[in-house]
């Protein structure tokens, strides 16, 4: 089975097309601080506008717990979308009520409306199949077809992602098609050397992807909070750094498996240890096997990889033909502990091949650190979806579109 694409829907002129985007952007005081996901939706939306469709954009934002909550309104997103599309974008103050129905009815060919946050309705994320189907049925009255383009939610069985695609003629948008093409290159035919860079806070978040990728990659670079569980598994003291004691045996198993397969797991040789978890905390670079010998003793907290490690990681990345990176190397939100993440990001821009930023915190980090999206081979819009795909899991939002 193959993914149904826009072409499978035939002529869309004059048709009401619901587009399920992922516009779950960060907001601060009602202002979007990173519009990457909004910009990622533009190719599909522009294609539909040019085809003369009447475009009904829907998405979730945040976790409003199934009821309206003004801080999670999509109205700022609608305003930003209007600026990026360079045309008016209407906004409906509900999802399946009078405002949405009237706004959709008023659309002319090539016009766009954004309806309110899908998660203001409990049926969107309900565990009960019947509740999701009921909400999807209401959404379906707003459209003649569905274009699913929210890659960041395809691993979720939610009403607008799964059940709505069963009710309406449905196809994947250009963003999902692009994401799948990149992920397919990472799993089926990667150019070598193939390096995976893993960071973030917890080993437990990456268990599946480590297991699935070990037989497929040449090296894995480990940073972020998860590095301390790896160091502890080797017998090193990590002071008060983040540590998942229940994963030590699992990590030892990975280290042994990697050695047997000839896969290089590269761990930091130095780390930045701080007195406390704060932006202005006193800190010092120490050897990775001597963390408790820092001036902060057993109360020290590792918050970034050290300069020596950053240089080694950068060289390994630059020497690779395929690189997938998921998870920052340190607490990049604090400038004093962002150097490791910045070094990895810079190296990824210099890869002579395919360099992929795996969504989530990594995508947020590169933008916060001043990098432009087009400096990378690809920035994924779905961190969780990317990881589950690389774990070999079936994603319901793709299966319902014919992907198998």
VMD Tcl script that draws the C-alpha trace (Angstrom):
set ca {
  {0.00 0.00 0.00}
  {1.21 3.50 -0.78}
  {0.42 6.86 0.70}
  {-2.53 8.64 -0.90}
  {-1.34 12.01 -2.23}
  {-3.16 15.20 -3.19}
  {-3.52 14.01 -6.78}
  {-5.78 11.17 -5.60}
  {-8.43 13.71 -4.60}
  {-8.91 14.95 -8.18}
  {-10.01 18.49 -8.91}
  {-10.46 20.52 -5.73}
  {-11.80 23.69 -7.32}
  {-14.77 24.93 -5.33}
  {-14.49 22.08 -2.81}
  {-14.25 22.61 0.93}
  {-10.97 21.01 1.97}
  {-10.20 20.49 5.65}
  {-6.45 20.62 6.24}
  {-5.25 19.03 9.46}
  {-2.05 20.94 10.19}
  {0.23 20.86 13.20}
  {0.24 24.50 14.29}
  {1.15 23.70 17.89}
  {3.51 26.65 18.22}
  {5.01 28.16 21.39}
  {3.27 31.32 22.58}
  {4.39 33.94 25.08}
  {1.85 36.58 26.08}
  {-0.16 35.72 22.98}
  {2.83 36.13 20.65}
  {4.29 33.24 18.62}
  {7.95 32.76 19.56}
  {8.73 30.15 16.86}
  {6.58 30.03 13.71}
  {8.45 27.11 12.13}
  {5.42 24.84 12.08}
  {3.26 27.56 10.56}
  {5.79 28.10 7.78}
  {6.02 24.34 7.23}
  {2.29 24.27 6.39}
  {2.61 26.83 3.57}
  {3.47 24.57 0.59}
  {0.32 22.49 1.02}
  {-1.90 25.48 1.76}
  {-0.60 27.43 -1.23}
  {-1.13 24.41 -3.48}
  {-4.75 24.14 -2.36}
  {-5.33 27.88 -2.70}
  {-3.95 27.82 -6.24}
  {-6.22 24.85 -7.02}
  {-9.26 26.94 -6.06}
  {-10.13 24.99 -2.95}
  {-11.99 26.53 -0.03}
  {-9.52 25.81 2.72}
  {-10.53 24.99 6.30}
  {-7.43 24.82 8.51}
  {-7.61 22.94 11.81}
  {-5.03 22.13 14.47}
  {-4.50 21.72 18.19}
  {-2.39 23.98 20.36}
  {-1.15 23.01 23.81}
  {-3.14 20.87 26.24}
  {-6.37 22.70 27.10}
  {-7.96 19.55 28.56}
  {-11.04 19.32 26.36}
  {-12.53 22.74 27.10}
  {-12.05 26.28 25.77}
  {-9.09 28.10 27.29}
  {-8.17 31.54 25.89}
  {-4.42 31.05 26.42}
  {-4.50 28.23 23.86}
  {-6.53 30.01 21.19}
  {-5.39 29.64 17.58}
  {-6.27 33.26 16.79}
  {-2.59 34.41 16.88}
  {-1.78 31.56 14.48}
  {-4.52 32.68 12.08}
  {-3.04 36.20 12.09}
  {0.47 34.87 11.39}
  {-0.85 32.61 8.64}
  {-2.51 35.61 6.99}
  {0.83 37.43 6.97}
  {2.70 34.45 5.52}
  {0.07 33.68 2.87}
  {-0.25 37.37 2.06}
  {-4.03 37.19 2.02}
  {-6.84 37.50 4.55}
  {-7.42 34.44 6.76}
  {-10.73 34.26 8.60}
  {-10.90 32.91 12.14}
  {-13.78 30.95 13.65}
  {-14.16 31.16 17.41}
  {-15.31 27.54 17.67}
  {-14.60 24.24 15.92}
  {-17.96 22.72 14.99}
  {-20.39 25.40 16.15}
  {-22.13 28.34 14.54}
  {-19.00 30.45 14.04}
  {-17.18 27.66 12.18}
  {-20.21 26.75 10.07}
  {-20.84 30.38 9.07}
  {-17.16 31.03 8.32}
  {-16.88 27.96 6.10}
  {-20.14 28.79 4.31}
  {-18.79 32.27 3.53}
  {-15.61 30.97 1.86}
  {-15.01 31.64 -1.81}
  {-12.61 29.65 -3.99}
  {-9.01 30.14 -2.83}
  {-9.98 31.56 0.56}
  {-8.89 30.28 3.97}
  {-10.41 30.00 7.43}
  {-8.77 28.74 10.63}
  {-11.17 27.11 13.10}
  {-10.52 27.16 16.83}
  {-8.30 24.72 18.73}
  {-9.49 21.15 18.18}
  {-8.62 20.22 21.75}
  {-11.26 22.61 23.05}
  {-13.47 19.59 22.30}
  {-13.01 16.53 24.52}
  {-13.84 14.25 21.59}
  {-10.60 15.09 19.78}
  {-8.38 13.15 22.19}
  {-10.98 10.88 23.81}
  {-9.87 7.34 24.60}
  {-13.37 6.15 23.71}
  {-13.66 5.32 19.98}
  {-17.30 6.37 19.82}
  {-16.57 9.80 21.27}
  {-13.81 10.41 18.73}
  {-16.01 9.23 15.87}
  {-18.82 11.51 16.99}
  {-16.55 14.56 16.99}
  {-15.02 13.54 13.64}
  {-18.55 13.28 12.25}
  {-19.24 16.86 13.28}
  {-15.95 18.05 11.76}
  {-16.77 16.23 8.52}
  {-19.79 18.48 7.95}
  {-17.33 21.35 7.32}
  {-15.56 19.70 4.38}
  {-15.77 17.64 1.21}
  {-12.26 16.20 1.62}
  {-9.44 15.99 4.16}
  {-5.78 16.73 3.60}
  {-3.75 15.42 6.52}
  {-0.56 17.46 6.85}
  {0.19 17.50 10.58}
  {3.17 15.17 10.75}
  {3.66 15.95 14.43}
  {0.40 14.16 15.29}
  {0.34 11.14 12.95}
  {1.47 8.89 15.80}
  {-1.72 9.78 17.70}
  {-5.09 8.11 17.15}
  {-7.14 11.28 17.45}
  {-10.43 12.32 15.85}
  {-9.05 14.82 13.32}
  {-6.08 12.57 12.47}
  {-7.67 9.13 12.21}
  {-11.47 8.99 12.33}
  {-11.98 12.04 10.10}
  {-9.74 10.41 7.47}
  {-12.06 7.38 7.52}
  {-15.14 9.53 6.93}
  {-13.97 11.92 4.19}
  {-11.95 11.29 1.02}
  {-8.47 11.85 2.40}
  {-4.85 12.24 1.35}
  {-1.51 13.31 2.74}
  {-0.26 16.85 2.23}
  {3.15 17.86 0.93}
  {4.69 18.18 4.39}
  {3.90 14.60 5.37}
  {5.15 13.35 2.01}
  {8.42 15.22 2.54}
  {8.84 13.95 6.11}
  {8.30 10.35 4.99}
  {10.76 10.69 2.13}
  {13.45 11.87 4.56}
  {12.67 9.20 7.17}
  {12.67 6.53 4.49}
  {16.17 7.63 3.49}
  {17.24 7.35 7.13}
  {15.91 3.81 7.54}
  {16.08 2.11 4.15}
  {19.02 3.49 2.22}
  {21.24 5.78 4.29}
  {24.54 6.90 2.83}
  {27.45 5.99 5.07}
  {28.99 6.79 7.44}
  {25.64 7.11 9.24}
  {25.74 8.92 12.59}
  {22.89 9.39 15.07}
  {23.17 12.10 17.71}
  {20.93 11.60 20.75}
  {20.39 14.04 23.59}
  {17.56 15.27 25.73}
  {16.90 14.44 29.32}
  {16.02 10.75 29.54}
  {17.38 7.48 28.18}
  {13.90 6.01 28.62}
  {12.56 8.37 25.93}
  {15.03 6.93 23.42}
  {14.97 3.20 24.25}
  {13.01 2.18 21.18}
  {15.00 4.25 18.73}
  {18.35 3.05 20.12}
  {17.26 -0.59 19.82}
  {15.96 -0.12 16.28}
  {18.91 1.92 15.00}
  {21.80 -0.06 16.50}
  {21.81 -2.57 13.62}
  {21.54 0.25 11.05}
  {24.06 2.94 12.02}
  {27.83 3.35 12.22}
  {28.00 5.47 15.37}
  {25.81 7.00 18.06}
  {26.85 10.18 19.87}
  {25.28 10.55 23.32}
  {24.77 13.92 25.02}
  {22.12 15.71 27.04}
  {20.85 14.56 30.39}
  {20.80 10.96 29.20}
  {24.62 10.86 29.01}
  {24.88 10.56 32.80}
  {23.03 7.25 32.82}
  {25.53 5.99 30.25}
  {28.45 7.21 32.37}
  {26.97 5.62 35.48}
  {26.52 2.36 33.56}
  {30.28 2.43 33.00}
  {30.83 2.82 36.73}
  {31.44 6.58 36.93}
  {29.99 8.78 39.68}
  {27.73 11.55 38.32}
  {27.10 13.62 41.49}
  {23.60 15.17 41.38}
  {23.25 14.98 37.59}
  {20.13 13.48 36.05}
  {20.28 9.70 36.43}
  {17.81 6.94 35.60}
  {18.98 4.12 37.85}
  {16.32 1.76 36.54}
  {17.87 1.98 33.06}
  {21.46 1.12 33.99}
  {21.20 -2.55 33.00}
  {19.47 -1.61 29.75}
  {22.25 0.82 28.90}
  {24.92 -1.77 29.70}
  {23.11 -4.05 27.28}
  {23.24 -1.38 24.56}
  {26.96 -0.84 25.13}
  {27.63 -4.57 24.83}
  {25.39 -4.93 21.77}
  {27.07 -1.99 20.06}
  {30.53 -3.44 20.69}
  {29.46 -6.80 19.26}
  {28.02 -5.13 16.14}
  {30.99 -2.84 15.63}
  {28.87 0.25 16.21}
  {30.73 3.08 17.94}
  {28.91 4.67 20.89}
  {30.71 7.93 21.57}
  {30.32 9.28 25.11}
  {31.53 12.66 26.39}
  {35.05 12.90 27.75}
  {34.29 16.18 29.52}
  {31.15 17.86 30.83}
  {30.09 21.25 32.15}
  {29.20 20.87 35.82}
  {27.24 23.59 37.61}
  {26.64 24.44 41.22}
  {22.86 24.45 40.66}
  {20.25 24.30 37.92}
  {20.05 28.00 37.05}
  {21.11 30.30 34.24}
  {23.75 32.12 36.29}
  {25.07 29.18 38.30}
  {28.81 28.88 38.84}
  {30.17 26.15 36.57}
  {33.32 24.41 35.44}
  {34.37 21.92 32.77}
  {35.62 18.66 34.26}
  {36.56 15.22 32.96}
  {33.53 12.98 32.46}
  {35.03 10.37 34.79}
  {35.74 12.94 37.52}
  {32.45 14.80 37.93}
  {32.45 14.58 41.71}
  {35.93 16.11 41.77}
  {34.53 19.43 40.57}
  {34.47 22.29 43.12}
  {30.80 21.42 43.74}
  {31.43 17.85 44.85}
  {28.45 15.52 45.06}
  {25.99 18.41 44.67}
  {27.28 19.34 41.20}
  {24.92 19.00 38.23}
  {26.04 18.27 34.69}
  {24.32 20.72 32.32}
  {26.21 20.45 29.01}
  {28.89 18.52 27.18}
  {32.38 20.02 27.45}
  {34.38 21.81 24.77}
  {36.59 18.78 24.04}
  {33.54 16.56 23.55}
  {31.80 19.19 21.41}
  {34.80 19.24 19.07}
  {34.87 15.43 18.83}
  {31.11 15.29 18.15}
  {31.38 18.03 15.52}
  {34.17 16.19 13.70}
  {32.24 12.92 13.74}
  {29.19 14.69 12.30}
  {31.19 16.43 9.57}
  {32.80 13.12 8.61}
  {29.36 11.54 8.05}
  {27.15 11.32 4.97}
  {23.93 10.83 6.92}
  {23.16 12.36 10.34}
  {20.00 12.25 12.43}
  {19.94 14.41 15.54}
  {17.28 14.33 18.25}
  {17.70 16.07 21.59}
  {19.87 18.99 22.77}
  {23.32 18.41 24.26}
  {22.64 20.55 27.32}
  {20.30 23.10 28.84}
  {20.41 25.30 25.74}
  {17.78 27.64 27.18}
  {20.56 28.95 29.47}
  {23.29 30.65 27.37}
  {26.05 29.36 29.64}
  {25.05 25.77 28.84}
  {24.21 26.09 25.13}
  {27.70 25.66 23.61}
  {27.44 21.90 23.09}
  {24.11 22.14 21.32}
  {25.37 25.01 19.17}
  {28.47 23.03 18.15}
  {26.34 20.07 17.05}
  {23.98 22.34 15.14}
  {26.84 24.11 13.38}
  {28.42 20.79 12.39}
  {25.08 19.58 11.02}
  {24.96 22.57 8.66}
  {28.31 21.43 7.23}
  {27.38 17.81 6.47}
  {28.15 16.79 2.89}
  {25.04 14.63 2.65}
  {21.77 14.47 4.57}
  {21.63 16.23 7.94}
  {18.29 15.92 9.75}
  {17.20 17.83 12.85}
  {14.67 15.51 14.46}
  {12.04 17.99 15.59}
  {10.93 18.86 19.12}
  {13.51 20.49 21.38}
  {16.22 20.16 18.74}
  {14.24 22.25 16.26}
  {13.49 24.83 18.93}
  {17.16 24.92 19.91}
  {18.56 25.60 16.44}
  {16.17 28.48 15.90}
  {16.78 29.94 19.36}
  {20.51 29.75 18.72}
  {20.17 31.79 15.54}
  {20.29 29.16 12.80}
  {18.00 29.35 9.76}
  {15.93 26.36 8.66}
  {17.51 26.30 5.21}
  {20.96 25.72 6.71}
  {19.96 22.11 7.38}
  {19.04 19.28 5.07}
  {15.74 18.89 6.89}
  {14.11 19.99 10.13}
  {11.35 17.63 11.14}
  {8.10 19.09 12.45}
  {7.41 16.03 14.60}
  {9.88 14.92 17.24}
  {7.71 12.18 18.73}
  {6.42 11.01 15.35}
  {9.96 10.90 13.94}
  {11.21 8.81 16.84}
  {8.29 6.37 16.66}
  {8.83 5.98 12.90}
  {12.52 5.27 13.46}
  {11.54 2.76 16.15}
  {9.63 0.86 13.46}
  {6.22 1.52 14.97}
  {3.01 1.72 12.94}
  {1.63 5.26 12.98}
  {-2.19 5.36 12.84}
  {-2.35 8.73 11.09}
  {-0.29 7.30 8.24}
  {-1.92 3.89 8.06}
  {-5.34 5.50 7.54}
  {-3.85 7.31 4.50}
  {-2.72 4.03 2.94}
  {0.86 3.90 4.26}
  {2.01 0.43 5.19}
}
mol new
graphics top color blue
foreach p $ca { graphics top sphere $p radius 0.5 }
foreach p [lrange $ca 0 end-1] q [lrange $ca 1 end] { graphics top cylinder $p $q radius 0.2 }
display resetview
